[in-house]
Each structure stands twice: as structure tokens, then as C-alpha cells.
Amino acid sequence: MPTWTLDDLPKPTKDLGRAKADVDVWGYCLLKDAVPMSVVERCRYRLREQAAAEKERGLAFEDGGKDQQWGDFKDHNGRVRPEAFRAENGGINQRVWMLANKGQAFLDLLEFDLWDDIIGHVLGDKFIIHSYTANIAKPGGMAMPLHIDQWWSPEPTSRGNKYLPVGSFTRERFNIDGPQKAPPAMLAPPAVSNVLIMLDAMTEANGGTRLVPGSHLAGRHPDKVLDAEVNTISAEGPPGCAIITDGRIWHGTGANRTDTDRNAILITYCGPQYRPQENYTIGIRSEVLSGASERLKELLGFRVWCGYGRTGDPTVDFVEPAAEEIGELKND
């Protein structure tokens, strides 16, 4: 890892050139005033309203407890355990999924393009939304283990190396080529980029995202034993500020040691060739899709990319979920 002092690290900036340079060097930037306060306030109000309603109806997904860490969705027998992610079973923080379905305030936020230039700097000409969610970090929530968000993306491998097939990857099992302590000769490119929008001021005390500066160039995943003492920092900023990352950076939600909730929206983008975490082509509500702009449809994965994502004809520009596709035909 590179050596650094706090003075070296990214500070909130409105300068897009500075922000892109920070992502290149440190794996993240802090974009100041990424979202106007009027929009921040609308989104915060709508998020709190939605979260309260989901909790009242028994629909809340609550993690951040000792046995409710993100990604631990199955028990030791491989059975999915949705009941574990509830407050009565130890869950603390609250996640709100599929924000595109949950109010106009969240749809309006996706029309902002201030950070598109930075996402394009990381991912290239085309990208889509991988997931669009919120995290309410509540008092008592535990720190999340360090991880990278593109754990599923294959790393370079040496000739003759017995690689792990991509279909065998899990959150805890991935291809390792060579000793973990040795920096690899080659790096996999970033496949995702995160935009975390602070709806409340983010601090070390209220569970601000923990980051390992420069870890996006480590060429490996964080190891719980090898990296147990690695230095992390808390990304801090005022409401409306956004953390934008290279998807290879080591990071995790911090522990909220205050007595108030900390609200944030997370938009993860990926290249158009990847399978998004949230399946918008079947999960988006019909009334949202019917009013969606071309930009929003493309971000949600409805635009065909190089023949991929189609339902038949590769020359169609956008797929339509309600379209009647050609079925079994026979000549008389």
C-alpha cells in the first residue's frame, strides 16, 4: 500500500479534474455539492418515510449486527436465511432496495449528470446502474468487513496457473495467482464505480465509510488475517457531498457510535456487459418505466449494448418488457 498522511488524501472538491486525479491515485474522491440541498432534503424525507413504512409492515432488511453482515445471506447448510436480517434477530442498520421504484425524488436524483464524467473516467463510454439503494447506519451497528465491490470480476492469471473457474467464485472464494504479499505484475481494470451520496454529514463517529487509500492498485482482495491491521480512514463530508470510487478499493461501512441515524444513498454503476445486482428489467414497476426518459432506461439496462441484453433482434435499440416476442411457428 502507498504511504500517506491525512494531508495527502482527497478533500471535498468541485473541480472535476481534481476529483478524477484523486480517483486515479487514491481510488476515491469527494465531490462537493454533488447534489443541491433541496434535493438532499427531498431524498432524506422520502427515505425516512419509506424506511419507516417498510419497517412497520415487516418488510425491512436490517443488517450490521454480529450475525447480519452484508453478504452472509446463507447459513452453513447453504440455505438462504431472510429471517436473519430482522431487528428481532440482531439486525441494526436498515437497507432500502430498488430506490427507482420508491418515489419521484429518487428518480429525479438519477437525472443528475454531474458525476457522469467521473464515472466515465473509471468505466468508459457506456455504463449502467448495478444497484440503487440506501443504507441507514443506526447507533450500535457494527463495522462491515473490508471488501471490494467487484469481487466477481476475474483477475489476471499466469500461464499454467490452475485458475478458479469464474462460475465457482463466491464472496469468500476467488482466484488467487501467487503469494498474497507480493504485488502482482498485472491489475484487473475497474468494473464498477460507486457514488455514495451523503444525506447527512458523514463522520468517523457516525459510521462513515471506511476506506484504504490506494488499495485499488493492490491487485488483490483484502485478507482478514493478512490485513487485520491495515490503516483505514473515514470518508467525511457535509450533506450533498458524494464519495465516488474505483470499484477495486477496499472499503466497508463504519460503526455508528453516535445516538442518531446516518442516511446515505448508494448508486453503483458497472460496465454494460455485466449482470446488475438489482434486476431492473423485471423488477422495475410499470408506472416508473412508462414515464422513464431514454437516459433512465439506458441506465436501468433497457438499451441493447453490442447485441447484449436483447430479447431477439439485435438491431432493436431498447427492449420492451411488454413486447410480444416470436414464439413457436410452423408453416401449414
N, C-alpha and C positions, 0 to 999 in steps of 0.2 A: 504494500500500500504506500502511496506517497506520504511524505511527512508534511504537516501543515500546522498553522496556528489559526486561531479564530479570525484573526485579521485577514488571513489569506482567502477565506471562504466567501461564497456568494452572499451578497446583501440584496435586499429588495431594490429592484431597478425597473424603470420604464423603458430603458434602452434595449431594443430587441437584439442588437448586435452584441451587447454585453451579455445578455441572457443566453444567447446561443454559445458564446465563448465559455460561459460558466458551465453549460451542459457538457461541452466537449471536454473540459478539463476536470470537472468535479462530478459529473454525472447528474447534476441538477442545477436549477436556477430558481430564483424567487422573483416572479413577475409582479411588480407593484401595481395596484389599481387595475388588476386584470378584469375585474367586474365592478361596475358602478354600485355605490352603496344602496341605491334604490332597488336594484336587482338582488343584491345580497339580502336585503331586508325581506323582500318578497319570497325569496327561496327559503330563508330561515323560518319565516312564518308558516309557509306551506309544508316544510319538512317536519316541523314540530307538530303541526296539525295531523299530518299523515301518520307519523310515528305513534302519536297518542291513540289514533283510531285503530291502527293495526294491533297495538298492544291490548286495547280494550276488547277487541274481537278475538284475541288468542292467536293472532297471525304474526306476531313479532318474532324476528330472528335475532337472538341475543347470544353474543359470543364474548370473548375476552375474560372468561373465567378459567379456573385451573384446568377443567376438563372440556373447555369450549374454545380451543384455539382454532383460528381460521384454517381450513383445510382438513381438520380432523373430522371428516363427515361420516366415517365408518368406524365400527367397533373392531375388536381384534379378530372377529369372525368374518369381517368383510361386509357386514350388514349396515346399510345406511341407517343413521340414527338421528332423525329430525327432532325427536323428543328431547335430545340432549341440549339443543340450542334454545332453551327457555329459561327465564329468570328463576323459576321454581327449581330448576336443576343446576343452577350455578351461573347461568349466563348473565352478563352485566351490560356490556356495550350493546347498542341496537343498530342493526343494519336495515336499510330500506332499499329494496331492489327495484330494478326496472323503472327508474325515475321518469323515463319518457312517457310512461303510462299514467303518471300520478300528478298531473297538473300543468297548466299553461306556463307557470313560472319556470318550470324545468325545461319545457320545450323552447321557451324564449332564450334561455341560457345557451342552448346548443346553437343558436343562430349567431352568437358572438364568434368572431373570427380573429380576435386579437392574437391568440396564441397559435393560430394555424401555421404561421411562418416558423415557429419554433418546432412544432410537431413535424412539419415537413422537413425541417433541417435534420431531424432524427430519423424519420421513417421514409422520406422521399415524396414523390409527386402525389401518390394516392394513399389514403388510409381510411379506415372505418372505425366505428366505435366497438370496442371489445366488451366494455361494460360501463354502465352509467348508474351509480349507486350513491348512497350516503352512509356515513359512519358517525354515529353519536357516541363519542367516548365519554363514559359516565364515571363518576367517582368510584374508585375501587377496582376499575378494570386493569387487568394485568398487561404488561408489555408483550407485544407479539414477538415471536422469534424472528430473527433476521432471515430474509429470503429475497429472491429476485422474482419478478413477475413473469418472466419468460422462461420458467423452469422447464417447460415443454419443448423449447427450441433446441434442436441438435447443436452440439458443439463440434468444432473441427476434430477430426480423428486422424491418427497416423496410419500410414500404410502398414498392414499386417496386424494392427491392433484389433483385438476382439471387442468390437463396439457393442454397446447395448442397443438393440433394435428400438426404433422410435416408439413402436406400439407397446413397449414394456416400460416406458418412462412413468414415474409417479412423482409426487411432490417430495418424496424421500429417496427416490432411486433414479439416477440419471447417469449418462455416460461420463466416465472419468478416464482421461487419457494422460497417464503419467502421474508422478507424485503431486499431491495437493500443494505442497510448499513451493514447488518450482513454478515460476511464471511460464505460461505456455508460449510457444513460438507464434501461435496464431490466435485470433479472437473471433468469436461469432459476432455478427453485427447485431445492433438492437432490432428487436422485432415488435416491441411495444413502447409506448411512451405514456406516462401518467400526467394528468392535470388534477391536482388536489386544490380545490377552492376553499379558502378559509371563510366560513360564515361567521365564526367568532375568532377573536385573536387567538393565535396558536402559540403556546409557550411550552417550555420543558415541563413545567409543573402540571399542565392540564392534558398531558398525553400527546404533545406534538410529535409528528412523525420522526422516528429515529433514522438517521442516515449514516452511512460510512462513506465519507468523501473520497472520490477517486476509485471506489470499488468496482465501478462499471468496467474498468480496464484490468481487473484481476484475472479474468479469463476462467473463473470457476464460481461455484456456488459457495455460500458461507457454510462452514462446518461447525456444528455445535460444540465440538471439543477443541479443534484447532483454533477456532476464532472466538473462544469464550471470553477473551479479554480484549477484543478489538475495540478501538476507540470509536464511539459514535457521537453524533451531535444531534440536537433537536432543531428541526427547521422551524423558525419562529417568524411571525409576521402579523400584520393587522388584518381585520376583516376586509375581504376583497382581494387580498394578495393570493397568488397561486404558486404552488410548488410544481414545477414541470421537470420530469425526469427522463433519463435514458433508462429503458426497461431492465438493464443489466445491473443497476445499482442495488446494493444490499440495503434493505430498509425494513421497517416494521412500525406499527402503531405503538406509541409510548404508553406508560401508565399514568392515568389521571389521578393525581394526588390532591386535587382541589375538591371543593364541595359543590361545584357546578358542572353541568354538561358542556362538552365541546363539540360543536357541529361542523361537519365538513362534507363537501360533495367531491366524489372521485369519478373522473372521466378517464377511462383507459382506452387508448387508441392502439390499433395494430395494423399491420400491412393487410391489404385486401385479400391475400391468399390464405389467411389463417382463419380458423374457426373461432368465432367470438365466444366469450364466456356466457353472455346472455344471448339467447336465440331470438332475435327480433323478427325474423321473417315469419315465425309462427306465434311469437309472444306479444307482438305489438297490437294494441287494441285497434279495431277497425276505424273508430272515430278519429284516432290520432293519425293513422295512415291516410285517411281520406283528406285531411287538411294539411298534410305534410308538404313542405317545399321540396324541390329537387335536391337541394343541399341536404336536407334532413334525411330524405330517402336514401341518398348515397351514403351518408354517414351510418345509417342503420343497416347497410348491406343489401339494399334492393337493386343497386345498379350492377349489371353484369360486368365483370372485370376479366378481360382476355379470355372470354368464353367460360369463366368460372362463376358459379352461383346461378346459372341458368336453369330453367325448367324444361328446356327443349332446344329451340332455335338459338344458336349462339350469336345471332345478329340482332337480337332484341336488346334494347338499351336498359330498360328496367323490368324486373319481374313483377307480376301482379298476383298476389295470393289467391284472389277470387277467379283468376282466369281459368277457363275450361281447357285442360290440356288434351292432346290427342290420345285416345285410348286404343284398345284392340280394334283393328279394322280387318275386314275381309271383302274381297271382290265377290260379287254374285256369280 
